[in-house]
Amino acid sequence: MLASEATITFVDFEGTGSVPGFADEPWQIGLVLVREGDIVAESLTSQYLQIGERPFSHYAPGRHAELREELGVSPQLPALWNTLRHWFDNHAMVAHNIATEKRYLRKAFPMLRLPGWIDTLTLARSAYPGLGSYALEDLIKTFDMHAALNSLVPGREAHDALYDAVASALLFQRLVSTPPWDTLTLDAIRTIRTAKKG
């Protein structure tokens, strides 16, 4: 199956960051479905997550400081299993720099067996060597994706989980619609590796 024809789940988490004495925890999840190359607008999902009274790292990005009250009454990630389980039935899970997403899902749902992961950070490094930065926020600027993002997720910005999930989906769409990437199967995309620098 061509990568451009698959049904794929894109996921992003925002986290508290590392603070001495506290485990790093997710405080927001964003999800979007891409089916046969198109973002399914009605699939866009964002959910705040409970993190209690714990502190955030000074380096943790996002609007969490404004949302403490809402986060306090939000569900914890493991409690959302029945709501989220259908997202894991697709051909692949995609995120930008997948280590965080894999770690949070593994901790919340230890019995979950996911299809192969694809990392848009790795793909971007392979497809566009020599860029100054491969941070998702910088790739949004490099490829002028602001207008498309604002039309899909108005009022949101980088380091919002839904915004970043959709940004990753747009980056993936760009890749798999451009020669020679448009001829690659999903399995071939999964095998792409690059040196971790840049």
N, C-alpha and C positions, 0 to 999 in steps of 0.2 A: 504494500500500500504506500502510495506517495505521501510524504509528510504533509503536503498541502491538502490531502483528502481525508485526513484522520480527524477523529473527534478527540480533542485534547483539553485537559483541565490545566488552567494557569492559576497559580496560587502565590500569595505573598503574605508574610507575617510582619508585623511591627512588634518589636520586643523591648523589654525594660533595660536590656544591657546588663553587663556584669557589675555587681556591687558586692563588696566584701560581706559575707554572711548571708547572702541571698542568691538563690538560683536565678539565672536568666529565664524570664517567662514571657510568653506572647500576650500582648494586650489588644491586638486587632488582627483579624484575618480577612483577606480579600480574595475572591474567586471569580473567574470568568471562563466561559466555555467557548472554544473555537471549533466549529464544525464545517468541514470541507472548505477551509480557508477563510471562513467568515466568523467574526465575533458575533455571538448570539447575545444581542443587547438585553433580552429579558432574563438572561442568566446572571447578570452582574449581582454579586452578593458581597455585602460587607457586614461584619459582626464585631462589636467590641467584646472584649473578654475580661473577666474578673481577675484582678491581680492583688486585691487586698490593700493594706496600708503600707506596703513595702515601698522603699525609695526607688527611683529611677536613676540609672547612670547619668552623669552630666553629659555624656556623649550620645545618649539615645536621642535620635531625631524624632520629629513628629509632634502632634498637638496634645500629647498625653497630659501635660500639665493643666490644660483647660478641661480635661475630661474626667478628672478623678472621681467626681460624684457619679457619673454615668458608668464608669468602669467598676465602681463599687457594687453596683446592682446588676451587672452583666453576668451571663453564665460563664463558668469555666469551660475550657476547651473540651475536656473529656465528656462533659454533659451534653455536648452537641453531636454526639455520634449519630443518632438517628436522623438528624437534620443534614449532616454532611456526608453520610456514607455513600450516597449516589454519585457524588463527585469523583469517587475513587474507582469507578467502573469503566473509565474511558481508556483509550489506547496508550496514553502517556500522561505524566505529570510534568509540568514545566514551571520553572522559577528562574529568577536571575540570582545567581550565586546560591545554589540549592542547599548548601550545608545547613543553613538556619531552618529552612522549611522542613527538611528531612528530620532534623533533630527534634523540632517541636512536635511533629506528627508522630514520630516514633515514641516519644515520651507519653503523649496523650493517649495513643492507641497502639499499645505494644504488639497486639496480635494482627495489626493491619499489614497485609502484603500488597504492596503497590506495584503497578506496571512500571516499566523502566522510566527513570527520571531523565529529563533533558534540561541542560543548563544554558540559558540564553547568554550568560556571561562567556562561557566557553565558545559558543557559536559565534558571538560577535568578535572575539579575539581571533578566531580562525578566518572569518569572512572579511574582516576589516583590519588587517595587521597595520600597526604603526599609528593608531589613534593615540592621542595623549591620555585619554582616560576611558575606561570601560564601565565606570559607575553608571547605573541605569539613568540617573538624573542627567548625566552628561551626554549619554547616548540620545536621550530625548531631544536635547538641544542640537546635537550633531546632525540628526536626521529630521529635524524640524517637525516633531510629532505633537507639538503643543496643541494645534488646532484640532487634530483628530481626538486627542485625549480630552480636551475641554468639551467637545461635542458628546463624548460618551460618558464622561464623569464630571459634569459641570460643578464648579465650586470646590473641587478637590485639588490637591497638589502633591508633589513628590513627598515620599515618606508617609503617605496614606496608603494602607494596604490595598485597597481597591484600585486606586490610581496606579500603583506600581504593578499590580497584576495585569491591568489593561495595557500598561506601557510595555510589559514583557510580551504580551500577546501581539501588540502592534509590531514590535521588533521582530518577533518570530514570523509574522505575516510578510514583512518586508524581505526577510531572508529567503523564505521558501517560494517567493514569487519572482526571484531574481536568478537568471542563469549563472552558474550551472546548478544552483541549489534547488531549482524548481524540478529537477529530475531525480532528486534523492528520495529514497524511501524513508519511512519513519525509523526502520531498523538502522539504516545507514547514518541518519542524523544522530542516533544514540551513540554511535561508535566514535564520533568526532571528539578528539582531545587536542588540547593546546598546552603549551608551557604556561604555568600560572604566574605570569608577570604582565606588566603593562598598565 
